[in-house]
Amino acid sequence: MSRRTVYSFKSTQIMDRFMEEIMNERNIDRTSVIKLGLYLLVCYNERDKTKKLGLAEMVSDIESLATPRIPTYGEFGDS
């Protein structure tokens, strides 16, 4: 049997807003949203272009994909 790890972190109001929005739009639960987010980051990280990026470069690259309604990573994670 595999052992499962529990992750816990404090979210911001912005994270909560996007979490609820995605859950409602996609009709999926919170755990699925987080798993999909991590899976997307794993896929992103496997690309040759992104494997060598440092954290600041990676954040900048991901922010370049955001639409105007998406806050910066700093606002998203620290507000």
N, C-alpha and C positions, 0 to 999 in steps of 0.2 A: 504494500500500500504506500502511496506517495504521501509525504507530509506536506501540508499546505502552510504557507507563511501568511501572516496577517500584516497588512500595511495600514498605517494610520498617519494622517497629517491634518493640519488645520487648513481649511479653505477660506478664501476671501469671498466677499459678497459678489464680486464679478464672476468668480469660478462657480458659485452657487447658481447665479443667473443663467450662465451658459449650460451648466449641468442640467438644470430643470428644462431649459429650452430643448436640448438634445433629447432628453428622456421623453418629453412630450411629442416632439416631432417624429421621432423614430419608434416610439412605443417600446422602449427598452429600459432596463433597470440601471441603477447607478454603477453597479459592478461591471456591467457590460460596457458602459461608456468608458470607464477607466481602463478596462482590458483592451478596448479598441484603440484608445489613445496611446497606450504603451506599445501595442502591436504596430501602430503607425510609426512610432518613434524607432522601433527596432528595424522596420523596413527602410525608413529614411536613413538610419545609421549604417546600413549595409551597402549603400551606394558608394562607389569609388570616390565620387566627388565630395562626399560628406564624411567619410571615415577619418580623415585627418584634421577635421575642423576642431578647434578648441571651443570651449563653452560659449564665449562671446561671439565667435564667428557663427556657431550653430544657431544661436538665438537670433542673430541678425539675418541669417539666411531664412529661418522659419518666419520671422516677422515680415520678410519681403513677400511672403505668400498670402499675408492677411489682407482681407478686404477692409475698407475704411471703418466699418463698424466694430472691428476687432481691436481691443486695446493693445498696447505694447505688452511684451512679456513681463516687464517690471510692474506695470499697472495690474496686470492679470494676477500675478503671484503675490504681490506685496500690498495691494490696496485694502 
